[in-house]
């Protein structure tokens, strides 16, 4: 496995429902954030981060709106109303790589995926240098951490009282 490919690297936060006794409203965007980090004990930078989120049947996969992405010191503002987003962002001067982002929802498999890659500007291939990349080994200041965010609506056909779960890896 490559650096950064380990269990326990992701955590998720979702809508606050304590005031509503755990119920979520329909026709309202529910916010979710998936936090990730490079292992503080890693030998070097990670060059690729893949975040996967299966979508519960109680949620409307077609309503996913991708939100901002943060990777270490880089923030990517995703344009509003996007269920798919791709782009290359040149951080060659500041970070020594091109950030490639490919994110979106697969309605058939009911999953959302974000693939974040550090691309070597000289070869066009995935960066291999352990001294630079997407995320340093994480530290107390969070320099090796990041997140992806999105909103999704409850499926209006879901009966009241059905449990909705969310997870990420």
Helices and strands as residue ranges (DSSP letters): E 10-13, G 18-20, E 30-37, E 48-54, E 59-71, E 74-76, E 84-91, H 92-95, E 97-106, E 111-119, E 145-154
